[in-house]
Amino acid sequence: MLLSSPPENKLLLQGAALWLLLALILAWCLVGLNFGLPVFPSLFAGKFTRLVQAHLDLLLMSALLFGFHAAKVPLPRPVCWAMVIGAVTNPSAFLLQAIVPALDAPPAPGNAAQAAFGIYAIASVTLTSYGFGRAAVIVLRSTFKAG
C-alpha cells in the first residue's frame, strides 16, 4: 500500500498513527476523570477542558497528517518532520496545562515555568505553521503542474 505514496511521506503516516493512539489514551483519561477514578484528578489537576482540547487537537492533527499522506504529493523530509513534531507539541501544550494548572494562569513576572512554557508554545506554533503551511503550498502548487 505504501508503494504508491512517496517514501518521504511515510513519516506522516507513522506520526498520524502514533498521535491517534495518544488521542485514544487521552480519551480514556477523560473517561477516568468523568467517573472520578482516584488517580486521575491528581494527575490532571488543571481544567478538564484543557484535556478535552489536547484530545481533540491530537485527533485533528492526526487527520491532517493522514490527509497529507493520502494526497501522495512528495514533501521534503524537513517539512514532514516539522508537521509530525508540531502535531504532537501543539496538543501537548494543552496537556501540560491540564496537568500543571499554574501554566494556565495569567503570566506572573519572574515565573520561570510560565516563561519556559510560553517559549515552548511559541516554538510549537511556529514549527507547526511552517510544516503544515509549507506542505499546503507544495500540495497546492502540485495541482497546477501539467501532466
HELIX and SHEET records of a PDB file:
HELIX    1   1 LEU A    2  SER A    4  5                                   3    
HELIX    2   2 PRO A    7  ASN A    9  5                                   3    
HELIX    3   3 LYS A   10  ASN A   34  1                                  25    
HELIX    4   4 VAL A   39  LEU A   43  1                                   5    
HELIX    5   5 PHE A   48  ALA A   71  1                                  24    
HELIX    6   6 ARG A   77  ILE A   99  1                                  23    
HELIX    7   7 PRO A  101  ASP A  104  5                                   4    
HELIX    8   8 ALA A  112  SER A  142  1                                  31    
END                                                                             
